Amino acid sequence: MAKGRTHILSIALLLSVIALLGYWRSVHESAFGAFQPSIGRPGSLKTFNGKWSYKRDADNLMLNSQQCEKAFPGLFEEVDRPVRDRSSSRITLDELDSLPRQNGYVRAMIYNQQLYVIDTTGHIYSRGLATLHALHRAILSSSEILPNIEFAFNVDDRIPADAIWGYARQKEDTKVWLMPDFGFWSWPETKAGSMREVQMKATMAEEVDGWSWSTKIPKLLWRGATMGLELRENFVAATASQPWADVKALTWRDNDSMVNDLKSMPEHCQYKYLAHTEGNSYSGRLKYLQNCKSVVVAHKMDWIQHHHHLMRSSGPEQNYVEVKRSYEDLADKISWLQNHNKDAEKIASRSVKVFRERYLTPAAEVCYWRKLIHGWSRVSFEPEFFTVVDGKRVWRGLPIESFLLEQRLEWDPY
């Protein structure tokens, strides 16, 4: 009888555990829904079938050239443009050698699928390292052989208007080739984190934490340092005391300002309207704002990044709202958004579909890098791997793996 009772008790205990697990699973699902981070999910690298699927393809870093073209139509305008411009005037070694070695300068080459750093000048925070990491990832994950190229980039806000890779350009800077900015890898100084981290947290804020469109704060949010820039100071003045604005200028290194007024990127997604303002040149905030299901409100921009041509300020594909640089029409535009809530939500939804769920994904980024490599090779010279010093052949450059560990090109002798 004792053994029978023990057996019955054991079964009852097992059933209780199963029931408890079922209860906690139901609680978890009710709290978190079906949300799961897509990064690293089994099956996320399934074969691309020619039709873009965010859940399947966002983290696929191994799309070939044809697949990239199908997955991201229109993305590569800022590669095709300079290729057209330089088709009759090829980039030469002398042209590359004549580039000014300003702070933020990096000279590098890709040779037999390996990235080498040839020269650097100064540094600007972690920008150069972030860009080299991102480029290295695009090379390592390529399913196709990449051409040998030699190139230079500069990570400063304003760079020489020569045949150089940069994060942004003005309309007249036709020789500048655009690359994804450092924040696509990570921006640790502002604690924004990696781009995929930003995207995952934005999705969680809206799909798990309850900040759907209907619950978002119906105000225009902006946080940033004015840095004495007239454009930003005019924006702060235009929004002062407005009931539809939550705008505050931050003072970096001021603990009270940073603790009380700073908003994390997921907190930006709590607002219906997000303001974008240029800074010293472009501003790295835009791509982060485009990860929220919110309406991006941006003044007419003077600076161009590699994905800006995908932005639409009007028409059936509108995915942001543009205002004048003087902000004289800002109040009217916000009033329109507030009085046309359904239309505003459609603009925000299109922004998410175009940017967070397609053109700002890791898959899109590596596709762009590889398109840039191929495009540059079509109108440039092929590099020499060796140089001759005192009659001996010497490598031109340090493999990226060693450079990233030591962050220098030479070591002291033993």
C-alpha positions as CSV (number, residue, x, y, z in Angstrom):
1,M,0.0,0.0,0.0
2,A,2.9,2.4,0.9
3,K,4.5,1.8,-2.5
4,G,1.1,2.4,-4.2
5,R,0.6,5.7,-2.4
6,T,4.1,6.8,-3.2
7,H,3.5,6.1,-6.9
8,I,0.3,8.0,-6.8
9,L,1.9,10.9,-5.0
10,S,4.7,10.9,-7.6
11,I,2.3,11.1,-10.5
12,A,0.3,13.9,-8.7
13,L,3.6,15.8,-8.1
14,L,4.6,15.4,-11.8
15,L,1.2,16.6,-13.0
16,S,1.4,19.6,-10.6
17,V,4.8,20.6,-12.0
18,I,3.5,20.3,-15.6
19,A,0.5,22.4,-14.7
20,L,2.7,25.0,-13.0
21,L,5.0,25.1,-16.1
22,G,1.9,25.6,-18.3
23,Y,0.7,28.4,-16.1
24,W,4.0,30.2,-16.1
25,R,4.3,29.7,-19.9
26,S,0.8,31.3,-20.3
27,V,1.8,34.2,-18.1
28,H,5.0,34.7,-20.1
29,E,3.2,34.6,-23.4
30,S,0.5,37.0,-22.2
31,A,3.3,39.4,-21.0
32,F,5.6,39.1,-23.9
33,G,3.4,37.8,-26.7
34,A,5.1,36.1,-29.6
35,F,8.1,38.4,-29.6
36,Q,11.5,36.7,-29.9
37,P,14.7,38.4,-30.9
38,S,15.3,37.5,-34.5
39,I,19.1,37.7,-34.2
40,G,20.6,34.3,-34.0
41,R,17.3,32.4,-34.4
42,P,17.4,29.0,-36.0
43,G,16.3,29.2,-39.5
44,S,17.1,32.9,-39.9
45,L,19.7,32.0,-42.5
46,K,17.3,30.0,-44.7
47,T,17.8,30.4,-48.4
48,F,16.6,33.7,-49.8
49,N,13.9,32.9,-52.4
50,G,13.9,36.3,-54.2
51,K,11.2,37.9,-52.1
52,W,12.2,39.8,-49.0
53,S,11.0,38.4,-45.7
54,Y,12.1,40.4,-42.6
55,K,11.8,37.5,-40.2
56,R,13.7,35.2,-42.4
57,D,16.2,37.5,-44.1
58,A,17.1,40.4,-41.7
59,D,20.2,38.7,-40.3
60,N,21.3,36.8,-43.4
61,L,24.8,38.1,-44.1
62,M,25.5,35.8,-47.0
63,L,23.3,37.1,-49.8
64,N,25.1,37.1,-53.1
65,S,25.1,40.1,-55.5
66,Q,21.9,39.1,-57.4
67,Q,20.1,38.4,-54.2
68,C,21.1,41.7,-52.7
69,E,19.7,43.6,-55.7
70,K,16.4,41.7,-55.3
71,A,16.2,42.1,-51.6
72,F,17.1,45.9,-51.5
73,P,16.0,47.6,-54.8
74,G,17.1,51.2,-54.9
75,L,19.6,50.9,-51.9
76,F,22.7,51.3,-54.0
77,E,22.2,54.7,-55.6
78,E,25.2,56.2,-53.7
79,V,27.4,53.5,-55.3
80,D,26.0,53.7,-58.8
81,R,26.2,57.5,-58.8
82,P,30.0,57.8,-58.3
83,V,30.6,54.8,-60.6
84,R,28.8,56.6,-63.4
85,D,30.8,59.8,-62.6
86,R,34.2,58.1,-62.6
87,S,33.6,55.7,-65.5
88,S,35.6,58.0,-67.9
89,S,38.1,59.2,-65.2
90,R,39.4,56.3,-63.2
91,I,40.8,56.7,-59.7
92,T,44.6,56.5,-59.6
93,L,47.2,55.7,-57.1
94,D,48.5,59.2,-57.2
95,E,45.0,60.5,-56.5
96,L,44.8,58.3,-53.4
97,D,48.3,59.3,-52.3
98,S,47.3,63.0,-52.6
99,L,44.5,62.8,-50.1
100,P,45.0,64.9,-47.0
101,R,45.8,62.8,-43.9
102,Q,43.4,64.6,-41.6
103,N,42.3,63.3,-38.2
104,G,40.1,60.3,-38.7
105,Y,41.9,59.1,-41.9
106,V,42.4,55.4,-42.6
107,R,44.1,53.9,-45.6
108,A,43.4,50.2,-46.3
109,M,43.2,47.5,-48.9
110,I,41.4,44.3,-49.6
111,Y,43.6,41.7,-51.1
112,N,42.6,38.0,-51.6
113,Q,39.6,38.4,-49.3
114,Q,41.8,39.8,-46.5
115,L,41.4,43.4,-45.1
116,Y,44.7,45.2,-44.4
117,V,45.2,48.5,-42.7
118,I,48.0,50.5,-44.4
119,D,48.0,53.9,-42.6
120,T,46.0,55.9,-40.0
121,T,46.0,59.4,-38.7
122,G,44.6,60.2,-35.3
123,H,41.3,58.8,-34.1
124,I,37.8,60.0,-33.4
125,Y,36.3,58.1,-30.5
126,S,35.6,54.5,-31.6
127,R,34.4,55.4,-35.1
128,G,37.3,54.1,-37.2
129,L,37.4,50.8,-35.3
130,A,33.6,50.4,-35.7
131,T,33.9,51.0,-39.5
132,L,36.7,48.5,-39.8
133,H,34.8,45.9,-37.9
134,A,31.7,46.4,-40.1
135,L,33.7,46.2,-43.3
136,H,35.5,43.1,-42.0
137,R,32.2,41.4,-41.3
138,A,31.0,42.1,-44.8
139,I,34.1,40.6,-46.3
140,L,34.1,37.5,-44.1
141,S,30.4,36.8,-44.7
142,S,30.6,37.2,-48.5
143,S,29.6,34.2,-50.5
144,E,31.4,35.5,-53.5
145,I,35.0,36.5,-54.3
146,L,35.5,40.2,-53.7
147,P,37.9,42.2,-55.9
148,N,41.3,43.5,-54.7
149,I,41.0,47.2,-54.0
150,E,42.9,50.0,-52.2
151,F,40.9,52.9,-50.7
152,A,40.8,55.5,-47.9
153,F,38.1,56.7,-45.6
154,N,37.7,59.4,-43.0
155,V,35.4,59.1,-40.0
156,D,35.1,62.8,-39.2
157,D,31.9,64.8,-39.6
158,R,33.4,66.9,-42.4
159,I,35.9,65.4,-44.8
160,P,37.8,66.4,-47.9
161,A,35.6,66.5,-51.0
162,D,37.9,64.0,-52.8
163,A,37.8,60.4,-53.9
164,I,37.4,59.2,-50.4
165,W,34.8,57.1,-48.4
166,G,32.8,59.1,-45.9
167,Y,29.7,58.9,-43.8
168,A,27.9,61.9,-45.4
169,R,28.3,64.4,-48.2
170,Q,26.7,67.5,-49.5
171,K,25.1,67.6,-52.9
172,E,28.2,69.2,-54.6
173,D,30.6,66.6,-53.1
174,T,30.2,64.3,-56.0
175,K,33.6,62.6,-55.5
176,V,32.8,61.4,-52.0
177,W,31.7,57.7,-51.8
178,L,29.2,57.1,-49.0
179,M,29.6,54.2,-46.6
180,P,27.3,53.2,-43.6
181,D,28.2,55.3,-40.6
182,F,29.9,53.9,-37.5
183,G,26.7,53.5,-35.6
184,F,25.6,50.6,-37.8
185,W,28.3,48.6,-35.8
186,S,28.0,50.4,-32.5
187,W,28.0,53.8,-30.8
188,P,29.2,53.1,-27.3
189,E,30.0,56.7,-26.3
190,T,26.3,57.6,-26.3
191,K,25.3,54.2,-24.9
192,A,23.1,53.6,-28.0
193,G,24.8,50.2,-28.4
194,S,24.8,48.2,-31.6
195,M,22.3,48.8,-34.4
196,R,20.7,45.3,-33.9
197,E,20.4,46.1,-30.2
198,V,18.6,49.4,-31.0
199,Q,16.3,47.6,-33.3
200,M,15.5,44.8,-30.9
201,K,14.8,47.2,-28.0
202,A,12.6,49.4,-30.3
203,T,10.6,46.4,-31.2
204,M,10.3,45.3,-27.6
205,A,9.2,48.7,-26.5
206,E,6.3,48.7,-29.0
207,E,5.3,45.1,-29.1
208,V,6.1,44.0,-25.5
209,D,6.2,47.0,-23.3
210,G,2.9,48.4,-24.6
211,W,4.0,51.5,-26.6
212,S,1.8,50.8,-29.6
213,W,0.7,53.7,-31.7
214,S,-2.5,54.3,-29.7
215,T,-0.6,54.6,-26.4
216,K,2.3,56.7,-27.6
217,I,2.7,60.2,-26.2
218,P,1.3,62.6,-28.8
219,K,4.2,65.1,-28.7
220,L,7.3,65.9,-30.7
221,L,10.4,64.6,-28.9
222,W,14.0,65.9,-29.2
223,R,17.0,65.6,-27.0
224,G,20.5,66.9,-28.0
225,A,23.2,69.4,-27.5
226,T,22.8,72.6,-29.5
227,M,26.6,73.1,-29.7
228,G,26.0,76.7,-30.6
229,L,24.5,75.7,-33.9
230,E,22.0,78.2,-35.3
231,L,19.9,75.4,-36.8
232,R,19.4,73.6,-33.5
233,E,19.0,76.8,-31.4
234,N,16.3,78.0,-33.8
235,F,14.6,74.6,-33.4
236,V,14.6,74.9,-29.6
237,A,13.2,78.4,-29.8
238,A,10.5,77.3,-32.2
239,T,9.3,74.6,-29.8
240,A,9.6,76.5,-26.5
241,S,6.5,76.4,-24.4
242,Q,4.6,74.5,-27.1
243,P,2.1,72.0,-25.7
244,W,2.9,69.6,-28.5
245,A,6.6,69.6,-27.9
246,D,8.9,67.7,-25.4
247,V,12.2,69.4,-26.4
248,K,15.2,69.9,-24.2
249,A,18.8,70.8,-25.0
250,L,21.3,68.6,-23.2
251,T,24.5,69.7,-21.6
252,W,27.0,67.0,-22.0
253,R,29.0,66.2,-18.9
254,D,26.4,67.9,-16.8
255,N,25.1,65.1,-14.5
256,D,21.8,66.7,-13.7
257,S,21.0,67.3,-17.4
258,M,22.0,63.8,-18.4
259,V,20.2,62.1,-15.5
260,N,16.9,64.1,-15.7
261,D,16.6,64.9,-19.3
262,L,18.3,62.2,-21.4
263,K,16.1,59.7,-23.2
264,S,17.3,56.3,-24.3
265,M,16.6,55.1,-27.8
266,P,13.8,52.8,-26.7
267,E,12.2,55.7,-24.8
268,H,12.1,57.7,-28.0
269,C,9.7,55.0,-29.3
270,Q,7.2,56.1,-26.6
271,Y,6.5,59.3,-28.6
272,K,4.4,59.7,-31.8
273,Y,6.6,62.3,-33.4
274,L,10.4,62.4,-33.4
275,A,12.5,65.4,-34.5
276,H,15.7,65.0,-36.5
277,T,18.2,67.9,-36.7
278,E,21.5,68.0,-38.4
279,G,24.6,68.8,-36.3
280,N,28.2,69.7,-37.3
281,S,27.3,68.1,-40.6
282,Y,24.8,65.2,-40.7
283,S,23.6,63.7,-37.4
284,G,23.8,60.0,-36.5
285,R,20.5,60.0,-34.7
286,L,18.3,59.7,-37.9
287,K,18.8,56.0,-38.4
288,Y,17.9,55.3,-34.8
289,L,14.7,57.3,-35.0
290,Q,13.8,55.4,-38.1
291,N,13.6,52.2,-36.0
292,C,10.6,53.5,-34.0
293,K,7.0,53.3,-35.3
294,S,6.9,57.0,-35.0
295,V,6.7,59.9,-37.4
296,V,10.1,61.3,-38.1
297,V,9.9,65.1,-38.5
298,A,13.0,66.5,-40.2
299,H,14.0,69.8,-41.6
300,K,15.1,70.0,-45.2
301,M,18.6,68.4,-45.0
302,D,21.8,69.7,-46.5
303,W,23.7,66.4,-45.8
304,I,23.2,63.1,-47.5
305,Q,23.8,59.6,-46.1
306,H,23.8,56.3,-48.0
307,H,20.1,55.6,-47.3
308,H,18.6,59.1,-47.4
309,H,17.3,58.8,-51.0
310,L,14.9,56.1,-49.7
311,M,13.1,58.8,-47.6
312,R,9.8,60.1,-49.0
313,S,8.3,63.3,-47.7
314,S,5.0,63.1,-49.7
315,G,2.9,60.9,-51.9
316,P,1.6,57.4,-51.3
317,E,5.0,56.1,-50.1
318,Q,5.5,59.0,-47.6
319,N,7.6,57.8,-44.6
320,Y,8.5,61.0,-42.9
321,V,7.5,64.7,-42.6
322,E,9.7,67.5,-43.9
323,V,9.7,71.0,-42.6
324,K,11.6,74.1,-43.5
325,R,15.0,74.8,-42.1
326,S,13.5,78.0,-40.5
327,Y,10.8,75.9,-38.8
328,E,8.2,78.4,-39.7
329,D,5.9,75.6,-40.8
330,L,6.6,73.2,-37.9
331,A,3.6,74.1,-35.8
332,D,1.3,73.6,-38.8
333,K,2.8,70.3,-39.7
334,I,2.4,69.0,-36.1
335,S,-1.2,70.2,-36.1
336,W,-1.9,68.3,-39.3
337,L,-0.4,65.1,-37.8
338,Q,-2.5,65.5,-34.6
339,N,-5.7,66.1,-36.6
340,H,-5.0,63.2,-39.1
341,N,-4.0,60.5,-36.6
342,K,-4.7,57.6,-39.1
343,D,-2.6,59.2,-41.8
344,A,0.2,59.8,-39.3
345,E,0.1,56.2,-38.2
346,K,0.4,55.1,-41.9
347,I,3.5,57.3,-42.3
348,A,5.0,55.8,-39.1
349,S,4.2,52.2,-40.3
350,R,5.8,52.8,-43.7
351,S,8.9,54.1,-42.0
352,V,9.2,50.9,-40.0
353,K,8.6,48.7,-43.1
354,V,11.2,50.6,-45.2
355,F,13.9,51.1,-42.6
356,R,13.8,48.9,-39.5
357,E,12.4,45.9,-41.3
358,R,14.4,46.2,-44.5
359,Y,17.0,48.8,-45.4
360,L,18.6,49.2,-42.0
361,T,19.0,45.5,-41.3
362,P,22.4,43.7,-41.0
363,A,21.6,42.0,-44.3
364,A,21.2,45.4,-46.1
365,E,24.3,46.8,-44.5
366,V,26.7,44.0,-45.7
367,C,25.1,44.1,-49.1
368,Y,25.8,47.8,-49.3
369,W,29.4,47.3,-48.2
370,R,30.0,44.6,-50.8
371,K,28.4,46.7,-53.5
372,L,30.7,49.6,-52.5
373,I,33.7,47.3,-52.9
374,H,32.6,46.1,-56.3
375,G,31.7,49.6,-57.5
376,W,35.1,51.1,-56.4
377,S,37.0,48.3,-58.1
378,R,35.2,49.1,-61.4
379,V,36.7,52.6,-61.6
380,S,40.0,52.2,-59.6
381,F,43.4,50.6,-59.9
382,E,44.3,47.2,-58.5
383,P,46.7,47.5,-55.5
384,E,50.2,46.0,-55.2
385,F,50.5,43.8,-52.2
386,F,54.3,44.4,-51.7
387,T,56.5,47.4,-51.7
388,V,60.2,47.3,-52.0
389,V,62.4,48.7,-49.1
390,D,66.2,48.4,-49.3
391,G,65.9,45.9,-52.0
392,K,63.5,43.7,-49.9
393,R,59.8,43.0,-50.5
394,V,57.7,44.3,-47.6
395,W,54.0,43.8,-46.9
396,R,51.9,46.9,-47.5
397,G,49.6,46.9,-44.5
398,L,48.8,44.9,-41.3
399,P,46.0,42.3,-41.3
400,I,42.9,43.6,-39.7
401,E,42.8,41.0,-37.0
402,S,46.1,42.2,-35.5
403,F,45.3,45.9,-36.0
404,L,42.0,45.6,-34.1
405,L,43.7,43.9,-31.2
406,E,46.6,46.3,-30.8
407,Q,45.1,49.4,-32.6
408,R,48.5,50.3,-34.0
409,L,50.5,49.4,-37.1
410,E,53.9,48.8,-35.5
411,W,55.2,47.0,-32.4
412,D,58.2,47.7,-30.3
413,P,61.0,45.1,-30.8
414,Y,61.5,42.5,-28.1
